[in-house]
Amino acid sequence: MISLSFVISHFSFSEAQTPVYLDETKPVEQRIDDALQRMTLDEKIRIIHAQSKFSAPGVPRLGFPDLWTDDGPHGVRPDVLWDEWVQAGQTNDSCVAFPALTCLAATWNPLMARLYGESLGEEALYRHKSVILGPGVNILRTPLNGRNFEYMGEDPLLASRMVVPYVQGLQSRGVAACVKHYALNNDEEYRHQVNVVVSDRALHEIYLPAFRAAVTEGKAWSIMGAYNLYKNQHNCHNAVLLNQILKQQWQFDGVVISDWGGCHDTDEAIRNGLDLEMGTWTDGLTMGRTNAYDSYHMAQVYKEGILSGKYSTRELDEKVRRLLRLYYRTTMRSQKPTGFLCSDAHYAAALKIAQEGIVLLKNEGGLLPLSDGGRILVVGENAIKMMTVGGGSSSLKVQREVLPLDGIRQRFTSATVDFARGYVGDTVQTFDGVTVGRSLYDTRSADELRREAVEKARQADVVIVFGGLNKSSRQDSEGQDRQQYSLPYAQDELVEALLSVNPRLVFVNISGNPSALPWADRVPAIVQGWFVGSQAGTAIASVLIGDVNPSGKLPYTWYASLEQCGAHATASYPGTWRQDHQVIDEEYREDIFVGYRWIDEQLANRKIVNGKSVNRKSVNRKSLSPLFPFGHGLSYTTFELKGVRADKRTMTADETVTVSVDVSNTGSRSGAEVVQLYVSDLKASVPRPVKELKAFRKVMLQPGETQTVTLTIDRQALSFYDDQASRWTAEPGDFDLLVGTSSADICGKVRLTLK
């Protein structure tokens, strides 16, 4: 990497002779103008496409270093060879794995997002990475999406409030966030062929808010286009998404980077907002070729088009201007913070985020927390399987990972801890050149494994089952979706067999997605353990024994069955192949009614037909109620919310309203509760959800302590996107402001009138 001091000394510039583009006292835009006019056509073409798997070239003649990217969003991916996906074999590219973003979202704590971004930025800075490819903020539309674990749940407000501090924290370390996958990348199956058909209203209300917040509030320096299509154009060069919305409406001044292999057309790439082309098929995404990078859509063919007069240089200069702006924010930034790799502080951050994100879903009879003693049986492959390895591009090479079984043995020092495999799911020993720890080979049959677990369970005081999903193909993994909502590897049969001999059973679900749990009403304790990174075993054990009082809340609805999900109830997913079999049209028939919004509509005795509500005669609430609602999460203490009130009962369009509620810890342990504010429009000219999350706050309370929590909303919280007028609209009338601890647990409300 060429340093600024090297450039100045090498060319013997005096202070008066220092070119404007190198003069840090000059405004950045002036420096960009100066550098742009000095660059040749070849140099301009050079910097707008890749030169290796993860780097784009700089301008050596002018002292601009190469730009190095790397996969996130949960840690810095190990380096690969220059032009191959094979591991480079370095010894200094191990990292700390932070919890997957579903776990971060489950903290409902923006402070954890800031800590996450700062810590990841320091690891990236140490590794000389200028762009981290993350965070991901696509909406969980269907729980079958294999990549949901990389995202922040189903609600646009929650994802928006969590992505902003993540981006700000990462970029405070001089490393660009590349927010992905913009946009509508809500399932993985045939992701290059899916053409999303969605209303403008659903686009703006559900699928764009988190991206908008990352850009307009977080000031993200780069955005990654998605693989799929919208309005029959690939999203890496999409006129509406990139030019019209991102760059014109949101005034995004950063760089649009293609997903690897996401660029398909030179003309569209030039005109429709793509700035940096990475990983295109012509570079040898699966096979190599001579001078491959010159064959990119925005490489030699672009240059030849300019020389022949087919293209002007106007679009090229705009792309280069954005790249230079990114250089000045990252590679050309002389004053940078210090990078750290695998520091104690980063492990502490990973542990803290994991502990705050783990969700206690059920705890009948106070089975949890467990005491340190007696006979504990740990069952399940997920207790001994590394979850930082696999899953696609977010797979990591960690310095260390505490597995759940090891974490329990390290913490429960006075107990006798035994283990039974219970089931075999995946015995693959390596992924992308990284080994997966202890050997997982096991030749015993499913019946033999189950019998062993049952016999040991008879003698145990408590059984802890580690089940759920893993990061194998067609589970929580990039590139393909899940094929079933039920748990894989006959886990249901295993749980039933264990319950028959020992009812004191704790089920720890390891996943980034919900699944069907048909035995949930008979298992006394259920914990959502996520993929929580390097400190997994330590974090989970600390919650099970009660060192940490769980405070996580679900960032998505946990459906009892797949039919409760709007995308499946409307037969929208996975879409329909066109006759030419080149494109799948996937129409989002559930429209704005995603997640709890859909559930509420069904429970309110309304049915959604093409985005419009029609009344039904009757409703079976039991069959429509989810297993666990959005925002749900228990604690080892108890809380009481009283006295919901607002500072005003009427407001005008330019005012705000503050809602207050008194929150008391009525139990015997310190703990944290998340106060959630939902808004219900009582009469609107368009169909609106029964309620929508519009604010939240996490509050820590000591036993017996009461705090007044205040939440402020403005006109935007009362608005819907008017797709006829192409603008946000708040109609005068009455609104209920609902305060609760989940979408299904509303403790009080206050009426508000918008004048």
VENZI-V330426 format. One record per backbone hydrogen bond with DSSP energy under -0.5 kcal/mol. NH is the residue of the N-H (numbers start at 0). CO is the residue of the C=O. Records with the same first field share a line. If there is no record, write none. Layout:
NH=CO + CO
This chain:
6=2
7=3
8=4
9=5
10=6
11=8
12=7
17=13
21=18
22=18 + 19
23=21
25=22
30=26
31=27
32=28
33=29
34=30
35=31
36=32
37=33 + 34
38=34 + 35
43=39
44=40
45=41
46=42
47=44
48=45
49=276
50=54
51=54
52=81
55=66
56=45 + 48
58=63
61=58
62=58 + 59
63=58
64=62
66=55
67=65
68=53 + 66
69=130
71=132
76=70 + 74
80=85
83=80
87=78
94=396
97=73 + 95
99=530
101=148
102=99
103=99
104=100
105=101
106=102 + 103
107=104
108=103
111=108
112=108
113=109
114=110
115=111
116=112
117=113
118=114
119=115
120=116
121=117
122=118
123=119
124=120
125=121
126=122
127=124
128=123
129=67
130=67
131=175
132=69 + 130
133=131
135=149
136=179
139=152
140=138
144=141
147=144
149=146
150=147
153=554
154=554
158=154
159=155
160=156
161=157
162=158
163=159
164=160
165=161
166=162
167=163
168=164
169=165
170=166
171=167
172=169
173=170
174=169
175=129
177=131 + 133
178=176 + 221
179=134
181=223
182=180
184=180
185=183
190=187
192=189
193=189
194=583
195=193 + 228
196=585
197=195
202=198
203=199
204=200
205=201
206=201
207=202
211=207
212=208
213=209
214=210
215=211
216=212
217=212
219=213
221=176
222=254
223=178
224=222 + 256
225=181
228=193
229=232
230=195
232=229
234=227
236=233
237=234
238=236
241=237
242=237
243=238
244=239
245=240
246=241
247=242
248=243
249=244
251=245
254=220
256=222 + 254
257=275
260=277
261=258 + 277
268=264
269=265
270=266
271=267
273=268
274=255
275=255
276=47
277=275
282=279
283=280
284=280
291=288
293=290
294=291
295=292
298=295
299=293
300=295
301=298
302=298
303=299
304=300
305=301
306=302
307=303
308=305
309=304
310=304
316=312
317=313
318=314
319=315
320=316
321=317
322=318
323=319
324=320
325=321
326=322
327=323
328=324
329=325 + 326
331=326
332=329
333=331
335=333
339=121
346=342
347=343
348=344
349=345
350=346
351=347
352=348
353=349
354=350
355=351
356=352
357=353
358=527
359=357 + 633
360=358 + 525
361=525
363=523
365=362
366=363
368=543
369=543
372=370
375=373 + 415
376=461
377=375 + 417
378=376 + 463
379=419
381=465
382=379
383=380
384=380
385=435
390=470
394=391
395=387
397=395
398=94
401=533
402=400
404=382
406=402
407=403
408=404
409=405
410=406
411=407
412=410
414=411
415=373
416=414
417=375 + 415
419=377
422=420
424=422
430=433
433=430
435=428
448=444
449=445
450=446
451=447
452=448
453=449
454=450
455=451
456=452
457=453
458=454 + 455
459=456
460=374
461=374
462=503
463=376
464=462 + 505
465=378 + 463
466=464 + 507
468=509
474=471
475=469
476=474
477=390
479=476
481=143
482=473
486=515
490=487
493=489
494=490
495=491
496=492
497=493
498=494
499=495
500=497
501=497
504=502
505=462
506=524
507=464 + 505
508=506 + 526
509=466 + 507
510=508
515=484
519=516
521=518
522=518
523=502 + 521
524=504
525=361
526=506
527=358
528=508 + 526
529=508
531=529
533=96
534=531
535=532
536=401
538=534
539=535
540=536
541=537
542=538
543=539
544=540
545=541
546=541
547=541
549=547
550=354
551=357
552=105
553=631
557=627
558=556
563=560
564=561
566=140
567=564
568=564
569=565
570=567
571=566
572=566
575=584
577=582
580=577
583=192
584=575 + 582
585=194 + 583
586=584
587=196
588=586
590=587
592=589
593=591
596=593
597=594
598=594
599=595
600=596
601=597
602=598
603=599
604=601
605=600
606=613
608=606 + 611
609=607
610=588
611=608
613=606
615=604
620=618
623=619
624=620
626=557
627=557
630=553
631=628
633=359
639=663
641=639 + 661
644=659
646=657
650=752
654=651
656=712
658=656 + 710
659=644
660=708
661=641
662=660 + 706
663=639 + 661
664=704
665=637 + 663
666=637
670=700
672=698
674=672 + 696
675=673 + 739
676=694
677=675 + 737
678=691
679=735
680=688
681=679 + 733
682=733
691=678
693=676
694=676
696=674
698=672
700=670
703=664
704=701
706=662
708=660 + 706
710=658
712=656
716=713
717=714
718=715
719=728
721=719 + 726
722=720
725=721
726=721
728=719
730=728
732=753
734=751
735=679
736=734 + 749
737=677 + 735
738=747
739=675
740=744
741=744
742=629
744=741
746=738 + 744
747=738
749=736
751=734
752=648
753=732 + 751
754=650 + 752
